[in-house]
């Protein structure tokens, strides 16, 4: 007879806010439910200009650059997350899901201390004030997907409230851009984490079963397709 204790608990996806200098987690946000679907898109950073660069009338293309890349592909993720206080009766929630929502919203807000410091420097007469740097944010989807990201979209649909109008159920559309070595300066901890993420892709790609030309109907027909 299978006991509930024998059933492995699912790994949760989540977001880790990291101190880029020390590499220590500042906050861990565990998604209450793993999203049912993930939408991912990758756009290659082609070295050549637009156009086909051939005799088809395109302009701006360089035939020598057709297969060259300027850097890693620009990768973005999009998914829907659910938060429901009624699914956590054992946890007191006098504020509903306000704390969970605020934690996610602070990923796209500077803190009051940062804004006050910027205001102080302005009043002091500082000519140029650098944009406020946010903590390094990692998105985790199991052990094989840990990557530095920047939130590009956070849309919140609150669908239920308690008697004090605290939200108790919400659906969140979250969009993220994966930060690569093209986005981060050399030596930045996020750049190192991206390289580890890319190396993991390479390991998984090597584990894939290769095919043969015969399956494509090309065996023995084109010497240029023979394996070296």
C-alpha positions as CSV (number, residue, x, y, z in Angstrom):
1,X,0.0,0.0,0.0
2,X,1.4,3.4,-1.0
3,X,1.6,5.9,1.8
4,X,1.4,9.6,1.2
5,X,4.8,10.0,2.8
6,X,6.2,7.8,0.0
7,X,5.0,10.1,-2.8
8,X,7.7,12.5,-3.8
9,X,6.8,16.2,-3.4
10,X,7.0,18.1,-6.7
11,X,9.9,20.6,-7.1
12,X,8.6,24.2,-7.1
13,X,9.6,26.8,-9.6
14,X,10.5,30.2,-8.3
15,X,12.5,33.4,-8.3
16,X,15.7,34.0,-6.2
17,X,16.9,37.6,-5.6
18,X,20.6,37.5,-5.2
19,X,23.2,40.0,-3.9
20,X,25.4,40.4,-7.1
21,X,28.5,41.2,-5.0
22,X,28.3,38.4,-2.4
23,X,26.2,35.9,-4.4
24,X,24.0,35.3,-1.4
25,X,20.2,34.9,-1.7
26,X,18.4,38.0,-0.4
27,X,14.9,36.6,-1.0
28,X,13.4,33.4,-2.3
29,X,10.0,33.6,-3.9
30,X,8.4,30.1,-4.4
31,X,5.5,30.0,-6.8
32,X,2.5,28.4,-5.0
33,X,1.6,26.4,-8.1
34,X,3.9,25.5,-11.0
35,X,2.5,27.1,-14.2
36,X,0.8,24.6,-16.5
37,X,2.5,26.0,-19.6
38,X,5.6,28.0,-20.5
39,X,6.0,30.1,-23.6
40,X,9.6,30.5,-24.6
41,X,11.1,32.4,-27.6
42,X,14.6,32.6,-28.9
43,X,15.8,35.2,-31.4
44,X,19.3,34.7,-32.8
45,X,21.7,37.7,-32.9
46,X,22.7,37.4,-36.5
47,X,25.9,39.2,-37.5
48,X,24.7,40.0,-41.0
49,X,22.4,42.9,-41.8
50,X,18.8,42.6,-42.9
51,X,18.0,41.3,-46.4
52,X,19.1,38.2,-48.2
53,X,22.3,39.6,-49.6
54,X,21.9,37.6,-52.8
55,X,20.4,38.1,-56.2
56,X,16.9,38.2,-54.9
57,X,16.8,41.9,-54.6
58,X,17.6,42.1,-50.8
59,X,19.9,44.8,-49.6
60,X,22.3,45.2,-46.7
61,X,23.2,41.5,-46.3
62,X,26.7,40.2,-46.3
63,X,27.1,36.6,-47.6
64,X,30.2,36.2,-45.5
65,X,28.1,36.9,-42.3
66,X,25.1,34.7,-43.1
67,X,26.1,31.9,-40.6
68,X,27.8,34.1,-38.0
69,X,26.3,35.1,-34.6
70,X,27.2,38.3,-32.6
71,X,26.3,36.6,-29.4
72,X,23.8,34.4,-27.6
73,X,20.2,34.3,-28.7
74,X,17.8,36.7,-27.1
75,X,15.6,34.5,-25.0
76,X,12.3,35.4,-23.3
77,X,9.9,33.5,-21.1
78,X,6.2,34.0,-20.4
79,X,3.9,32.1,-18.1
80,X,0.8,32.5,-15.9
81,X,1.2,32.0,-12.2
82,X,-1.7,31.5,-9.7
83,X,-1.9,32.7,-6.1
84,X,-4.8,31.5,-3.9
85,X,-5.0,32.2,-0.1
86,X,-7.9,29.8,0.2
87,X,-5.6,26.9,-0.6
88,X,-3.5,27.7,2.5
89,X,-6.0,27.5,5.3
90,X,-3.3,26.4,7.7
91,X,-1.5,29.7,7.2
92,X,-2.9,32.8,8.7
93,X,-3.4,35.5,6.1
94,X,-4.9,38.6,7.6
95,X,-3.7,40.7,4.6
96,X,-4.9,38.1,2.0
97,X,-2.3,37.7,-0.7
98,X,-1.1,41.4,-0.5
99,X,2.4,40.3,0.8
100,X,2.9,37.8,-2.1
101,X,1.8,40.3,-4.7
102,X,4.0,43.1,-3.1
103,X,7.0,40.8,-3.1
104,X,6.7,40.3,-6.9
105,X,5.9,43.9,-7.6
106,X,9.1,45.0,-5.7
107,X,11.0,43.2,-8.4
108,X,10.2,46.1,-10.7
109,X,10.3,48.9,-8.2
110,X,13.3,50.6,-6.6
111,X,13.1,50.8,-2.8
112,X,12.1,54.0,-0.9
113,X,15.7,54.2,0.4
114,X,17.1,54.2,-3.1
115,X,14.6,56.9,-4.3
116,X,15.4,59.0,-1.2
117,X,19.1,58.7,-1.9
118,X,18.6,59.7,-5.5
119,X,16.6,62.7,-4.4
120,X,19.3,63.6,-1.9
121,X,22.0,63.6,-4.6
122,X,19.8,65.7,-6.8
123,X,19.3,68.3,-4.1
124,X,23.1,68.2,-3.4
125,X,23.7,69.3,-7.0
126,X,25.1,66.1,-8.4
127,X,25.3,66.6,-12.1
128,X,24.8,63.0,-13.2
129,X,23.0,60.4,-11.2
130,X,23.4,56.8,-12.3
131,X,20.2,54.8,-12.8
132,X,19.2,52.7,-9.8
133,X,20.7,49.2,-10.0
134,X,18.3,46.4,-8.9
135,X,19.3,43.1,-7.3
136,X,20.2,40.2,-9.5
137,X,17.1,38.1,-10.2
138,X,17.2,34.4,-11.0
139,X,14.4,32.3,-12.3
140,X,14.5,28.6,-11.5
141,X,12.6,25.8,-13.1
142,X,14.2,22.7,-11.6
143,X,17.9,22.1,-11.4
144,X,18.5,22.2,-15.1
145,X,17.1,25.7,-15.6
146,X,18.6,28.4,-13.4
147,X,19.1,31.7,-15.2
148,X,19.5,35.4,-14.6
149,X,16.4,37.4,-15.8
150,X,14.8,40.8,-15.9
151,X,11.1,41.1,-15.5
152,X,9.6,42.7,-18.6
153,X,5.9,42.2,-17.8
154,X,3.9,41.8,-14.6
155,X,0.1,41.8,-15.2
156,X,-2.1,41.0,-12.2
157,X,-5.7,39.9,-12.4
158,X,-7.3,39.9,-8.9
159,X,-10.4,37.7,-8.9
160,X,-11.6,37.3,-5.3
161,X,-11.5,39.4,-2.1
162,X,-12.2,39.0,1.6
163,X,-14.5,41.2,3.7
164,X,-11.8,43.8,4.1
165,X,-11.1,43.9,0.3
166,X,-7.8,42.1,0.7
167,X,-7.2,40.1,-2.5
168,X,-7.3,36.4,-1.9
169,X,-7.0,35.0,-5.4
170,X,-5.0,36.3,-8.4
171,X,-3.7,35.3,-11.7
172,X,-0.4,36.8,-12.8
173,X,1.0,37.1,-16.3
174,X,4.8,37.2,-16.0
175,X,7.2,38.0,-18.8
176,X,11.0,37.7,-18.4
177,X,14.1,38.4,-20.5
178,X,17.0,36.1,-19.9
179,X,20.1,38.2,-19.3
180,X,23.1,36.9,-21.2
181,X,26.7,38.0,-21.4
182,X,25.6,40.5,-24.1
183,X,23.5,42.3,-21.4
184,X,25.8,42.1,-18.4
185,X,29.4,43.4,-17.9
186,X,32.3,41.0,-17.9
187,X,32.9,39.6,-14.4
188,X,29.3,40.2,-13.2
189,X,28.0,37.3,-11.2
190,X,24.9,37.2,-13.5
191,X,27.2,36.7,-16.5
192,X,28.8,33.7,-14.8
193,X,25.4,32.2,-14.0
194,X,24.3,32.7,-17.6
195,X,27.4,30.8,-18.8
196,X,26.5,28.0,-16.5
197,X,22.9,28.0,-17.9
198,X,24.3,27.8,-21.5
199,X,26.7,25.1,-20.5
200,X,23.7,23.1,-19.2
201,X,22.0,23.4,-22.6
202,X,25.1,22.1,-24.3
203,X,25.2,19.1,-22.0
204,X,21.6,18.3,-22.7
205,X,22.1,18.7,-26.4
206,X,24.9,16.2,-26.3
207,X,22.6,13.7,-24.6
208,X,20.1,13.8,-27.4
209,X,20.0,10.8,-29.7
210,X,21.4,11.6,-33.2
211,X,19.7,10.6,-36.4
212,X,21.0,9.2,-39.7
213,X,20.8,10.5,-43.2
214,X,18.9,7.4,-44.2
215,X,15.9,8.5,-42.1
216,X,15.8,11.6,-44.3
217,X,16.1,9.7,-47.5
218,X,19.5,11.3,-48.2
219,X,21.9,8.4,-47.6
220,X,24.4,7.9,-50.4
221,X,23.0,10.8,-52.5
222,X,25.0,13.8,-51.4
223,X,28.7,13.5,-50.4
224,X,28.5,17.0,-48.9
225,X,26.2,15.7,-46.2
226,X,28.5,12.9,-45.1
227,X,29.7,12.9,-41.6
228,X,33.3,13.9,-41.1
